[in-house]
Amino acid sequence: MTDFKRIRKAVIPAAGFGTRMLPATKALPKEMLPVAAKPMIQYAVEEAAAAGIETIIFVVRSNKSVIQAHFGPDPELVSLLEQRHQFGAASAIRRLGEFAELRFVEQEKPLGLAHAISCARSLVGDEPFAVLLPDVIIKAAEPATLQLMHAYEQHGGSIVAIREIGSQEVERYGVIRASDMPSSSFGSSIRITQLVEKPLPSDAPSRWGIFGRYLLEPLIWDVIAETRCGAGGEVQLTDALNLLCHQRTVYGFIFEGQHYDTGDPIGYLKANIELSVHKFQQPLRMYLSRLASEIGCHHFPSAEDERQSYSCENQRMISTNGIDDSLQPKQV
């Protein structure tokens, strides 16, 4: 085993406008929307801490101080909870600031994911680091970030978490091409030769998508600086990694675990339902069973039906920004 630098720092980008979740995200950062009774960004923080990360760097917009407030100390609230003998809740609030050393840096303009990550350069320094996208929740026996760290210990290089996707899903993901296309073998790494951001199905180099977890070597800073703006004038991380894979080795790692894309309305609802069922168990299971019976859910769609329905409904939600047509002003 080669002696690579230990991964001590992680970057969590949280400076976007959350346009797929409007109007809910107009005043509240998308990353603070609750999933099973806690903000989605907290899942990323807990995963990083469980992987042994010592310093977590949040990239935020200037008006996203609510994220900093969430993880900051609140002795008044803790004292109140303890006075009411709510010791479990008091302990949970106290732990929010104890996951790791928490740092914050601003991205002044929304210039893309790669640009957001580059805003953390002065705090990360010249060492490899992890990136966790907070709108991707991954529940696994071993944290997804730790899985990538173990792969890094084996072969080094920059690494992206990958999973096989359906042909109708490729427009939602960065997609890779590899020197040897993988089987569905969890826990294996493959060398990437190309990355494409959200290609058309006919242009996709494979059906292997990138799922919101990265380990990046310091050369990425210079590569991001060389990366041209793509659609919308944004600097995409996928484009930067595509440049990087022609200079250094970039691996795709097939991670284990259940993933949830909470950045769009349907994925957000699915995550809330599934993670809430796991958390609240029998009472919620009984309620959902009764609800399904009341609305006559006697037929459950196939996986293919579900994917097609997901795509169509998600497009409708995005096109209307989640606003019910019945609430729109009528033309006279």
N, C-alpha and C positions, 0 to 999 in steps of 0.2 A: 504494500500500500504506500503510495506517494504521500509525502508530508506537505499537504496544502494548508493554507491559512484557515484558521477557524472562522466560521461565519458568526459575527457578533452583533451585526446591525441589520435592521430591516427598514424598508421604506414603505409606507402605506399612502398612496395617492388618494386624496379626498378633496380635490379642488374643482371638480366638475359641477355643471349646473343641474345634472340629473334630469335632462329634458324628457327622457322616456317615462318619467314618473310624475310629470306635472299633472295637475296643479299642486299635488302634495308637497313637492320639493321647491315651491316658490320661495317660502320663508324658512323651511327646515332643510338642512343638508340631507341629501339622499342617504348618506351613510349613517344617519341617526334615525332612520325609520325603524320601527321595532319589528323584530322577527322573533316570535315565541318569547315575548316579554323582555327582550333586551335589544339595543341598537345593533344593526348588522355589522357595524365597524368593530364592535366588541368581540365578535367571533374571530376576526383577523388578529386582533391584539392577543386574545387568549391562545390562538394557534401559534403565534410567534413566540410567546412566552413559554409555551409547552415545548417548543423546539429548542429552547435554551438561548434565545435572542436576548441580549443585554440592553440594547438601545433601540427604541422604535422611533422613527422620524415620520411625522405626519406632514404631508404637503397639503395645505389648506388654502382656501380663499380668505381674504381679510375679514369677510363677514361670517366666517364659520367658527367663531369663537365658542359656539355651543359644544363643539367637539372637545375643545380644550377644557371647557367647564365640566363636561361629563367625566373626564378622567382626572380632574383636579381634586384636591382635598376639600371636604365640606364638613368641618368639625361641628358646626351647628346642627346639621342634619343628623350626623352620627350621634351626637349627644341627645337629641330629641328621641331618636329611635331607641337608644339605650334606656332612657327614662321611661319609655313605654314598654320596656322589656322585649323589644323586637331585636334581639341580639343577632339573629341570623341576617336580617336586613342591614343592620349596622355594620356587620362584618363584611358583607358584600359591597357596601359603599366604600368602606375603608380600603378594600383590596383593589379598587379601580385604579388607584394611583401606585400600586405596588407590583404591577405585572413586570415592569422594566423601567429603565430610565426613558422618559417620554420627552421628545423634543418636537418643536413645531417650526415650520418654515412656510412662507407664503409663495404662492404662484400668482403673480399679479394679473396675468391674462391667461385665458383658457387656450393654450397653444398645443394641446395634445398630451398624451400619456408620457411620451419620451421626454418632452420638455418639462413636465411636472416632476419626473424622477430626477432630471438634471438639476432642479432647484435644490435638491438635497446634497449636492456634490460636496459642499464645504463641510457638512456635518458627517458625511460618510467617510470622506478621505480616500486614500489609495489602498483600499482593501475590498475583497469580494463582499457582496451583501445580498440580502433577500429582498424581493418585492412581493407584496401581497395586495391584490385588488380586493377591496372590502365588499364589493357587490357580488363576489364569488365566495360562497360559503362551502367549505369542504369538510364533511364529517367523516372521520376515519379513525380506526383504532390507533394508528400512528399518525401524528399530524403531517399533513401533506408537505409542509415546509421542511420538516425533519426528514421525510423520505428523500427530498431533493438534496438535503445536506449529506445524507449517507451516500447518495450517488456521487456527489462532489468529492467526498473522501476517497472514492474508488478511482475516479478518472479525471477530476478537475474539469475545467472548461465552464462556459456559461451553460445554464440548463433551464429549460422551460417544461412545465407540466403539460402533458398531452393526454388525450383520450380520443377514441374513435367516435365519429359523429355521423349522423345521417346526411345523405346528399342534399336534402332540402334545408339543412342547418348550416351549411358552410358559409352562407352570407352573413352569419352572426359572429364568426370567429376568425382569428388569425389561423391560417392553415399551413402545414409544413410539407416539404418534400424531403425524403431521407435517402441516404445512400443505399440502404437496404430497408424496404418498407417492413414495418414490424407486424408480428402477429399480435393477438390480444393478450400478451403476456405481461401481467402486472409486475412492476418492480424492475423492468428492463429499460436500458438506455439505447438510443439509436443516434447516429450522427446526422445532423440536419444539413441539407445542402441548399435549401431555399425556404423562405417564409413569405406568405402573401396575406395581406390584410383584407378580410371579408371578400373573397373572390366570388364571382358568379359560379354556379354549379358546374357550368361547362368549362370554366377556366381553373378550377381547383386542382392543385397538384396532387392531392390525396384526400382522404376522408379522416385525417388526423388533425384535430383542432387543439388550440392552446387554451388552457383553463386557469388563467389568473394567478399563477405562482411561478416565480422566476428566481434563479440565482445568477447574479451577474458579476463578471470580473471587471476590474477598474478600467480596462480598455473601452468599456461601453461609453464612458464620458466623452472621449474624443470622437467616437463613432456617432454619437447623438449629435455632436456639433457639426458633423459632416452630412447628416441626413437632411434631405430636402423636405420641405413641407408637402404634405399630400392633400387629399380632399379637405376642403374647409379651412385650408391654411394651417393645418395642425401637423405636428411632428409625431409620427406614429412609432411606438416601440417595435412593432413588427417590422417596419421598414428599417429601423436601426439594426435590429438583429439580423435582418437579411444581409445588410452590409457586413456585419460582424462575422457571419458564418463563412465569408470569403477570405477573412483574415486570420481567424482563430477558430478552434473547434467549438461548435455549439451543439448541445445534445437535447434530444427530446426524451423525457422520462415519463413512462406510463405509470401514473400514480394510482394508488388504491384509495377507494372511498367514494362516498356519495356526494355529488356536487349540486349546488343550487345557484342559478343565475338570478339574483334578487334585484338586478338592475332594470327589469322590465315588469310590467304589471302582472302577467301570468306567472312568470317565474317567482316573483315576490309572493304571490298568493300560495303557490305550491310549497314554497319553503316554509311559510307560516303554518300551513296545514300540517305538513309532515313533521316538522320539528316540534310543533305544539302537541301533536299526538304522542310523540316520544316523551315530551316533558310532562304533560298532564295526564297521559295514559287513559285509564279507564273512564273517568267522567267525560272526557272529550270523545273517546271512541263511542261511547253510548249515545252521545248527542249526534255525532255524525251518522251513526247507523240509523237513528230515528229520522234524521233529516233526509237521508237517502231514501228511506221507505216512504216518507211523506211526498217527496217529489217524483217518486216512481222511477228511481234509478235501477231498473232491472237488467239493463244491458251495459256492460263496461266495455269501452272501446279498446281496440287492439293498440299496440305501441305505434303502429304506422298511422292509424286514425288519430291518435293523440298528438303525434308530431305535426300532422297536417292541420289539425284544429288549433294547436298552439301557434303555429306560424300565422294562420289567417286571423285569429283573434288578437294576437299581439300586434299585427300590422294595423288592425282597426283601432286598437287602444292607442297606439302611437300617433296615428293620423288625426285622432280626435283629442290627443293629449289627455286621455282618460276622462273626458267630460261627457256626460250622458247627453245624447242628442236631444232628448226631451226637455233638457234644461236650457238649450240654446235659444236666443231670441229669434222670433219668427219674422220673416219678411212680410210686410203689408203690401 
